[in-house]
Amino acid sequence: MAPPPTGPTVGRTSGGGWDLRWLLFSFKGRAHRAHWWAATGALIGLGLIVVLPLLAAAGAGVEEPDFGSDEVSGVAVLVILAVYLLILWVSLAIGVKRWHDRDKSGAWMFLALIPFGSLWILIECGFLPGTDGPNQYGGDPRRVSTAP
């Protein structure tokens, strides 16, 4: 097994800030609780702000759903699918990095597929601290050197 990286950590920009492209789309490195909560909140907001109005536009009535009745609903369904795929990818990427911060494999995300597994993911990723110092997945995201 290779030693963990030292110096500037994966996911940091040259100015010391967080690289959002890495944070939201990469499966490498570690993310701490604050980033997990921020990403989770943003994804929930995205779902509510984008998907709910599109469902209404697509004709997803409670009493009589009428999907696919015109071109607007077809476009809305495609946009909803694209947003859901984005939400899925970002959820997996930030979740895997959060498991890495706990010094565990990203495969623990498969817990979401079993009953009450999401509750354990919430506890592990949202409330329990990551490992102190570097681990096999990288440096501690809370103690990152900003030196080049």
Buried (B, 14 or more C-beta within 10 A) or exposed (E): EEEBEEEBBBBBEEEEEBBEEBBBBBBBBBBBBEBBBBBBEBBEEBBEEBBEEBBEBBBBEEEEEEEEEEEEBEEBBEBBEEBEEBBEEBBBBBBBBBBBBBEBEBEBBEBEEEEEBEEEBEEBBEEEEBBEEBBEBBBBBBEBEEEE
